[in-house]
Every structure is written in C-alpha cells, then in structure tokens.
Amino acid sequence: MVAAAKPKPARSKAKKERAKKPAAPKAARPLVDALAEAAWLEADLALAEALADFDELEGARDDADKAHAMVLLAQSLARAGRKRGLARLGILGATEPYDPSRHEYIAPGKPKTVRIKARGVARGGEILVKPRAGPSRRKKAL
Amino acid sequence: MSDWTLCIDFGTAFSKAAAAPTGAWSGFDPQTVRPLMLSGHEQQTNPFLLDSAVFVDDARILFGRAALGQAAASSDKRRLPLRSFKTLLSVSDLDRALATNAPTSVDPHRIFQMRDLIVLYLAFLLQTVERAAKADPALARVKEIRRRYAAPAWRSGDSAGMHTAVLGIFGEAEAFRAAMGDRLLAPEGLPIDVITSALPKAAPAAKPYEMDLIFEATAAASYTSIGLEDAGSHLIVVDMGAGTTDIAAIARAGQTAFELPEARVTFKQAGDFIDGVIANVVLDSAKWARSPEQKTALWTALMRQMRDIKETVFADGRAALRHEGRTLSLSMRDIERDNDFKEFIKGFERAYAQSLAVVRDDAKARGRPEVHAIAVGGGAAAPFVRALIAAKPKGGGPRVAARPATPDWAHAPSFQGNLAPVFPQLAIAIGGALAPDDMLAARAPSIPA
C-alpha cells in the first residue's frame, strides 16, 4: 500500500500553483508605458553613443580631435532628441521681435527685438525649452 | 455591428496591429486608439513590432524574433529565415508563387511550399494578435472585434480582386491556429513532425477568414484627416520605401473614400538607391581607401550605419561617422551634387507631377479647392520629399497643402509625448483601424458591399 502523501503546507501549494501558471503577460502594462518604452528604445542607443562621445571630447588631445568629437556628440544628442520626438525651435542668430512667451531673454531689460543665442526645444505643440535670446545689437563701446 | 475594429499591417520587416472603437471616426478621441503590444512579452524590443520571420530549423520551425535569433545562431550561415511574405503576397500570379517550393536556403528539408510557410507565419501572427488583444484592458472586455488588413493599393494585379485569395490563406492560417493554440507562441517553435501532421488537416477545415481590406493610402488618409474640420477631399500619398517609391491618391465624397487609379505611379527607385548614392559619395571622398579591401570594409561599415546616416543627414543637412579611427563627413550638398542623385530626383519629380496632375484634375472637376499631400514610409523625412510635397504647383487650379507625417492628434497629452516618436511605425495599422467602413477597398465575404 502506498503511504498517504504527507499534506504539504498550503503556502507551498499555492506557490506551486503560481509557478504552473504562465507569467502574466508583460503586455498588461499601461499603453502609455509601453509607448514610452518603444520610443526610448532607440533614443537610449543614441544617448549611450552621446555619453561615449562625451568621454572622447574630454580626452581629445588637440583642436582637430576636439572638433571631431564635438560634431559626433552633437549628432548623437540630436538623434536622441529626434527619437523622442523633440524638435528644435528657432534659428541660431536670427533676429526676432521679443515675445516673453516664446523667448528666454538672457540679458537684463526688455528689448523690442532679440537675437537667438540657443535654439529651444519643443515636442508637438509644447515648448519644453524656450529659445534663449540676447540683445539684437551689441552696445556701442563707450 | 462590431464594438471595435482591429487592423493588421502585415509589413515587410515587421507586422503591427491597432484597434479603435467602431465609429471612432465621428467624435474622434485620440485616447481610444489602442496599438497592440504584439511583442509585449519580449525583453529589450519594441513591444508593438512583431518580426515578420519564419526559420526552418533542423527539427522545428520558429517564428518572429525567435526565428531571427535562431537563424543568427545557426552554424550554417547559408540557411536563411523567410521574411518577404508581403512581397510574395503582392505578386500578380499569386497561386503560382505560393505553389513554389521554398528555396533550400530556407527549407533544407525540402518539405514546405511557400504557401505552407506563409500559412504558418499568419497562424503565428493571428495567435499573437489574439494574445495581445486579450492582454489589452480596453479590448479584453470587447465582445466583437471586426478585423481588417492593410495592403498597398498599387500592388501588381487587382488588389481588391486578390482579397479573396488572401482571405483563403488567412482562413487556412486560422484553422491551423485553432488547432495549435498557444503552442504557436512557444519560443522554441513548433516541431516539424507536428506541423506536417496538422497542416494538411487545416486546409480542408478552413473557411474564408472574415476580414476587410483597406488600402495603405486610405489608411494614411484616415489618420491624416480624422478629427479635422478642414480635411481635404483629395489626398496624394508618397510612400518611399526601400525598393520603390509608390504614389497613390484617394478622393473623398462625404465619408466615402475611393482611390484614383490613374494617379497610381510606381517609381522604381527609392531608399536602397539613395543608400548606394550615399555610399558612393563617401567612397569617392575617402581618398585614403585605395585597396579593394579598404573600399569593401568602408562600404560594409556605411551600409551597417546607413539608417542613422540618412536620418542625420536628412534632418541636419550633414552627418559625421567614424571608420577605422577616421572621422568622415557627408553633407546633403555632397549628395545633391551627385549625378545619379540628380537623375533620381528628376525621375521622382516626374512621377509625382504625373500623379499630382491626375489628382488636381479630379479635384478641379469636383469643384474642390485643395489637394492634401502626405509622405509616408522611410523616405518621409527626406528633405527632397518634403520639399516636393510642399511645392506650389504651377498654373491655376486646386492648391496643394502638405500635411505632417505625424498628425497633431498623436501629440495628445494623454500619450505623454510617447506616441508621436513611434507613430510612423504604427501609422498604417492605426489609420486602418480608424477608417470608417465607407473607406474600405473590399469587405469580408459575409458583409455586403
């Protein structure tokens, strides 16, 4: 006669049951998280490139090496931004009427016109960083 | 009437699917769009893309990402996964193409015809869609889901006429899927002896699959114009892919959309041709690469990075790349100066002008003031494509307005900025799910037109 199997503690049985079941599908996560994962997947690669490029820039021995490393770093960062759907706002050096809702003025005062010193960043219709602007003309030397 | 509509975009490299509530067209709410996570169970992969691949191994057949992994790990590098299903389903003599034996590089056992491998992949795809729909909280509760698939309007032969043949293949796939269930999704694939025993039984058990057909151009028209009060009556779609640049046009009267077949133009040069131009421009400028070995190594490196190079040079006007310790640079101007590229542009512009003339004539005849233009596919970001669709046509008549490749609604706050970056990859599936029935190219057999 086969000895009756010793009953196993309820907790371990439940554990076993759980182990039998296939893991809950990863697809059950919220849609927006999965979209973010998809959008970040390629941006991550570009960011990783940018980090490596930055090290090369820091370690550049001469101006030529530095210039090459800078170009590659800028390229990797721009690519990462594009993969996240970011777009640049404004044209470097352009003169525009000053609009505090569209420009971050980086000098004292409230000018009528400004010159774009650094482009802004937008995603869709949302401005994440306003274009940084300075005076449109240099003050005459006294 | 179905509660939801699900559209499968059976792509050359990846398959995608998306769903939307039936009737989403009127009172559109972007939040209701549900791209399906076909690869949601995989790690380190885009959860919305399913690799279109089948690999015949020694004793098993593997699908999707597992097929590509096994092919890469195979010691016999002459063995290849089958990937070009979409091309195969687009040939004019479909029956003959399907009855062809799979090449030995794909099936060294010489057991399977192309039809068998396509049926197997479609069974895998249908089971994957089923799993993703069940895992989606919005779709899991839905009782009835109507299905569609997207196909190019310009594929050879009569696209709508081929619908019946394609549904037959999907029907066999569905019968096989019903027999195999989740075994199709096992990462180790299915044993060949199981397949050779079950597959012959699937064909007699098959019923034509209940699925509608929507043209890819119509799907583009759908996602472009949904929710817009000023949606154009006419839309010209420029799809620059790898091998061909396909131009098609859709006209709308009310909610009914119909293709303008005379506007359909295929220009037999596209992304692959531009890749060659770019590689040659870089090779010509790399004077240090003299030996055939150096040139081959540079060509290989360029082709490996070509997607990034093109994206960067199209967006920024210039790109830099590293090769064997050197930094090489390339500008859009270098490309534009190339004679082959100039000829390519001439041909592309001719093809677009030919198609646009038909669309504008039709718009004029119907008293419509405007034609919308949109670029889709890999070439949508190319500056020469964007410039062409934004160009003002000469002479009077309907004006042309370029629409963005990613519609404004994809930037809706509910997506937290995450749909727009991946929208181009999912666009056709989403547009196909959103389109009203009147925009369909062909309906499932049980639904009267």
Interface residues (C-beta under 8 A of the other chain):
Chain A: P25 K26 A27 A28 R29 L31 V32 A34 L35 A36 E37 A38 A39 L41 A43 H68 V71 L72 Q75 A78 R79 R82 K83 R84 G85 R123 G124 G125 E126
Chain B: R34 P35 M37 G40 H41 E42 Q44 T45 N46 P47 F48 L49 R131 A132 A135 D136 P137 D308 E311 T312 A315 D316 A319 A320 R322 T327 S329 T406 D408 A410 H411 S414 F415 Q416 G417 N418 L419 A420 P421 V422
